[in-house]
Amino acid sequence: MSILLAQPELSGRASLLAGAQANAGVLAAAASGLCDFIEKQGGDPDRVLGVSGIDPESLRHPTLSLALPNYCQVLEEASRQSGCDNFGLYYGQQFKPQALGLLGYIGLCSATVEQALINFARAFPLHQRNSLIRLVDAGECYRFDYQVRHGAILCRRQDAELTLGMALNLVRHVLGNQWAPRAVHFEHPRPEHWHEHCKVFDAPVYFEQPCNSLLIPKRGLQRSMPQSDPLLLLVMQDSLSQLSRLGGQGELDIVDAVREQVRQRLLEGEPVLETIAEQLGLSSWALQRRLREHNLSFSAVVDTLRRELATHYLGQAQLPISSLAPLLGYSESSAFSRAFRRWFGVSPRQWRQGPV
């Protein structure tokens, strides 16, 4: 890495590599300008970072690693404490590609907009662990998919809206602010002020989808990137790769891996042990044995996750209680109500209303 830094043509952008360490979560560049933005929205940055377990000093160095659960929590906490429900949406709206550090410059230094999206998607897993990122050829469009896959992270709405905003701005950097995707998908339920999402993306926005996605028309994607630089592209790609090798694979433990697989399949109905085991490359008995090592069963993991998600969804006042059962994999509302009474001794409606 020191050889790369010695090249004079890198100029000030070489400072992106200063203070680099092994990345086992997400690079701090993903939080560029976060404190200023929290303050702008009326929040207290020190309090938000403190509650989320993030050292403010780490945000000063774009190649330092933040734990992904803490990163997602800080966005949710910033939204809660500032009173800005669409915090991630607005933070992403103003997030310029160059602020993303290594990952941003990989996009900016690419030859065309299309190649920028391809390179961005390929490099993203090195920038952020335990996440799905892919660019799918869907005929007249590319589908840019994004999803956090960390079983310990339940609240991820703000992160999803931020990340799709980052991808949007990479395209708009060249095609202009009037450019719009064909459609936008989010996996979380529709928020209260969802019309703001339609305004920001200038496109139809759908919620409760299997994955967070941008549908990007191919027309215009052959436009050259104005900052295309093949040498600097190689430097950025190599630097990010070195951070990745130092950081290891950052794999989830078996409990978090099961939780994430279950969470992804709740919209399909009751989670099935054999299906989850297959997705993890295990037999059903091997998965059960691994869970027993943690004094858990598959049904206990599913039950705990449902309980946590139920309280999370009930905290979102705009969600009708009648819509929660399918979100949690129950075929009937009565089954959800019975489970909720078993967990908390009250009905979902009583829980939402709070103490009498």
SULPE-V302155 format. One record per pair of residues at least 24 apart in sequence whose ideal C-beta (glycine too) atoms are under 8 Angstrom apart, sorted by sequence separation. I is the first residue (numbers start at 1). J is the second residue. D is the distance in whole Angstrom. If there is no record, write none. Layout:
# SULPE-V302155
I,J,D ; I,J,D
This chain:
# SULPE-V302155
35,59,7 ; 103,127,4 ; 178,202,8 ; 185,209,4 ; 187,211,6 ; 324,348,7 ; 34,59,6 ; 49,74,6 ; 52,77,5 ; 102,127,7 ; 117,142,6 ; 161,186,7 ; 185,210,8 ; 187,212,6 ; 273,298,5 ; 48,74,6 ; 51,77,5 ; 160,186,6 ; 185,211,7 ; 186,212,5 ; 254,280,8 ; 310,336,8 ; 32,59,8 ; 100,127,8 ; 117,144,7 ; 160,187,7 ; 185,212,6 ; 321,348,5 ; 31,59,5 ; 114,142,8 ; 160,188,7 ; 185,213,4 ; 321,349,6 ; 48,77,5 ; 157,186,8 ; 184,213,7 ; 185,214,8 ; 258,287,7 ; 310,339,8 ; 28,58,5 ; 32,62,7 ; 48,78,5 ; 51,81,8 ; 184,214,6 ; 185,215,8 ; 310,340,6 ; 28,59,5 ; 157,188,4 ; 184,215,7 ; 271,302,5 ; 321,352,7 ; 156,188,7 ; 183,215,4 ; 307,339,8 ; 28,61,6 ; 29,62,4 ; 48,81,6 ; 168,201,6 ; 181,214,5 ; 182,215,4 ; 254,287,8 ; 258,291,7 ; 306,339,7 ; 310,343,7 ; 28,62,6 ; 29,63,7 ; 47,81,7 ; 48,82,8 ; 157,191,7 ; 181,215,5 ; 182,216,7 ; 314,348,6 ; 27,62,6 ; 28,63,7 ; 31,66,7 ; 43,78,6 ; 165,200,7 ; 181,216,5 ; 182,217,6 ; 317,352,8 ; 27,63,6 ; 28,64,5 ; 30,66,8 ; 161,197,7 ; 181,217,8 ; 254,290,5 ; 255,291,7 ; 303,339,8 ; 307,343,5 ; 27,64,7 ; 28,65,7 ; 41,78,7 ; 44,81,7 ; 164,201,8 ; 254,291,7 ; 314,351,6 ; 27,65,6 ; 28,66,5 ; 43,81,5 ; 63,101,7 ; 310,348,7 ; 314,352,5 ; 26,65,7 ; 27,66,8 ; 43,82,3 ; 62,101,4 ; 63,102,7 ; 254,293,8 ; 255,294,6 ; 262,301,7 ; 23,63,8 ; 25,65,5 ; 26,66,5 ; 31,71,7 ; 34,74,7 ; 38,78,5 ; 42,82,5 ; 43,83,8 ; 62,102,8 ; 147,187,7 ; 254,294,7 ; 258,298,7 ; 262,302,6 ; 266,306,8 ; 311,351,8 ; 24,65,6 ; 25,66,5 ; 30,71,7 ; 37,78,8 ; 41,82,4 ; 42,83,7 ; 43,84,8 ; 141,182,6 ; 179,220,7 ; 255,296,7 ; 19,61,4 ; 21,63,7 ; 23,65,4 ; 25,67,5 ; 26,68,5 ; 41,83,8 ; 42,84,7 ; 259,301,6 ; 263,305,6 ; 18,61,7 ; 20,63,4 ; 21,64,6 ; 22,65,7 ; 24,67,8 ; 25,68,4 ; 31,74,7 ; 38,81,8 ; 41,84,4 ; 258,301,5 ; 262,305,6 ; 266,309,8 ; 19,63,6 ; 20,64,8 ; 21,65,6 ; 34,78,7 ; 38,82,6 ; 18,63,7 ; 19,64,6 ; 25,70,8 ; 26,71,5 ; 171,216,7 ; 175,220,5 ; 16,62,6 ; 17,63,6 ; 25,71,7 ; 41,87,6 ; 168,214,7 ; 255,301,7 ; 259,305,5 ; 263,309,8 ; 16,63,7 ; 120,167,7 ; 167,214,6 ; 164,212,6 ; 175,223,7 ; 41,90,8 ; 163,212,7 ; 164,213,8 ; 174,223,5 ; 117,167,8 ; 120,170,6 ; 164,214,6 ; 171,221,8 ; 174,224,8 ; 174,225,6 ; 160,212,4 ; 174,226,7 ; 37,90,8 ; 117,170,7 ; 37,91,5 ; 116,170,6 ; 117,171,7 ; 210,264,8 ; 34,91,7 ; 37,94,7 ; 210,267,7 ; 113,171,6 ; 116,174,8 ; 271,329,6 ; 208,267,7 ; 267,326,7 ; 270,329,6 ; 68,128,7 ; 267,327,7 ; 269,329,6 ; 270,330,8 ; 33,94,8 ; 68,129,6 ; 113,174,5 ; 266,327,7 ; 268,329,7 ; 270,331,7 ; 33,95,8 ; 68,130,6 ; 108,170,8 ; 113,175,7 ; 266,328,6 ; 267,329,7 ; 269,331,6 ; 32,95,7 ; 68,131,8 ; 107,170,5 ; 266,329,4 ; 147,211,5 ; 265,329,7 ; 108,173,7 ; 146,211,7 ; 147,212,6 ; 33,99,6 ; 100,166,7 ; 104,170,8 ; 145,211,5 ; 146,212,5 ; 32,99,4 ; 91,158,8 ; 95,162,7 ; 145,212,7 ; 146,213,7 ; 32,100,7 ; 145,213,5 ; 32,101,7 ; 88,157,7 ; 92,161,6 ; 97,166,7 ; 144,213,6 ; 29,99,7 ; 30,100,7 ; 88,158,3 ; 92,162,4 ; 95,165,6 ; 143,213,5 ; 144,214,4 ; 29,100,5 ; 87,158,6 ; 88,159,6 ; 91,162,5 ; 92,163,7 ; 95,166,5 ; 143,214,7 ; 144,215,8 ; 29,101,3 ; 88,160,7 ; 89,161,4 ; 92,164,7 ; 93,165,5 ; 97,169,6 ; 143,215,6 ; 144,216,6 ; 29,102,7 ; 88,161,4 ; 89,162,8 ; 92,165,2 ; 96,169,6 ; 97,170,5 ; 142,215,8 ; 143,216,7 ; 27,101,6 ; 29,103,7 ; 88,162,4 ; 91,165,7 ; 92,166,6 ; 95,169,6 ; 141,215,5 ; 142,216,5 ; 27,102,7 ; 29,104,7 ; 86,161,7 ; 141,216,6 ; 27,103,7 ; 72,148,7 ; 89,165,7 ; 92,168,7 ; 93,169,8 ; 97,173,6 ; 141,217,5 ; 142,218,6 ; 88,165,8 ; 92,169,7 ; 96,173,8 ; 138,215,7 ; 140,217,6 ; 141,218,6 ; 140,218,6 ; 76,155,5 ; 79,158,5 ; 132,211,7 ; 142,221,8 ; 68,148,7 ; 78,158,7 ; 69,150,7 ; 72,153,5 ; 76,157,7 ; 68,150,5 ; 73,155,7 ; 76,158,5 ; 69,152,5 ; 72,155,7 ; 75,158,4 ; 69,153,5 ; 72,156,5 ; 75,159,5 ; 16,101,5 ; 17,102,8 ; 68,153,7 ; 16,102,6 ; 72,158,7 ; 72,159,5 ; 75,162,7 ; 71,159,7 ; 16,105,7 ; 13,105,7 ; 30,127,7 ; 29,127,8 ; 30,128,7 ; 117,216,7 ; 27,127,5 ; 26,127,7 ; 27,128,7 ; 151,252,6 ; 26,128,4 ; 150,252,6 ; 23,126,7 ; 25,128,7 ; 26,129,7 ; 149,252,8 ; 23,127,8 ; 25,129,6 ; 114,218,7 ; 117,221,7 ; 151,255,7 ; 152,256,5 ; 24,129,6 ; 86,191,7 ; 151,256,3 ; 23,129,7 ; 85,191,6 ; 150,256,6 ; 151,257,6 ; 85,192,6 ; 86,193,6 ; 89,196,6 ; 93,200,5 ; 113,220,7 ; 114,221,4 ; 151,258,7 ; 152,259,7 ; 85,193,6 ; 89,197,6 ; 113,221,5 ; 114,222,6 ; 151,259,3 ; 112,221,7 ; 113,222,7 ; 116,225,6 ; 151,260,4 ; 154,263,8 ; 86,196,5 ; 90,200,8 ; 112,222,5 ; 113,223,5 ; 115,225,8 ; 150,260,6 ; 151,261,8 ; 86,197,8 ; 89,200,6 ; 112,223,6 ; 149,260,5 ; 112,224,6 ; 113,225,7 ; 151,263,7 ; 111,224,7 ; 112,225,6 ; 127,240,7 ; 111,225,7 ; 119,233,7 ; 123,237,6 ; 126,240,5 ; 110,225,5 ; 126,241,6 ; 149,264,8 ; 109,225,7 ; 112,228,8 ; 108,225,6 ; 111,228,5 ; 123,240,6 ; 126,243,7 ; 147,264,8 ; 107,225,8 ; 109,227,6 ; 110,228,7 ; 119,237,8 ; 126,244,4 ; 129,247,8 ; 108,227,5 ; 109,228,6 ; 111,230,8 ; 125,244,8 ; 208,327,7 ; 109,229,4 ; 129,249,8 ; 130,250,6 ; 109,230,7 ; 129,250,4 ; 130,252,6 ; 109,232,5 ; 110,233,6 ; 109,233,4 ; 189,313,7 ; 191,316,7 ; 192,317,7 ; 192,318,4 ; 105,232,7 ; 106,233,6 ; 109,236,6 ; 189,316,7 ; 191,318,7 ; 105,233,8 ; 190,318,7 ; 106,236,5 ; 189,319,5 ; 105,236,5 ; 106,237,6 ; 102,236,5 ; 106,240,7 ; 189,323,7 ; 102,239,6 ; 103,240,7 ; 102,240,5 ; 189,327,7 ; 102,243,8 ; 154,308,6 ; 154,309,6 ; 155,312,6 ; 154,312,6 ; 63,243,6 ; 65,247,7 ; 27,243,7 ; 13,232,7 ; 20,239,8 ; 16,236,8 ; 23,243,5 ; 22,243,7 ; 23,244,6 ; 9,231,7 ; 10,232,7 ; 17,239,6 ; 20,242,8 ; 21,243,8 ; 9,232,8 ; 16,239,8 ; 20,243,6 ; 23,246,7 ; 24,247,5 ; 22,246,4 ; 23,247,4 ; 24,248,6 ; 10,235,7 ; 21,246,7 ; 22,247,4 ; 25,250,7 ; 22,248,7 ; 24,250,4 ; 23,250,8 ; 7,235,7 ; 4,235,5 ; 4,238,7 ; 4,239,6 ; 1,239,6 ; 1,242,6
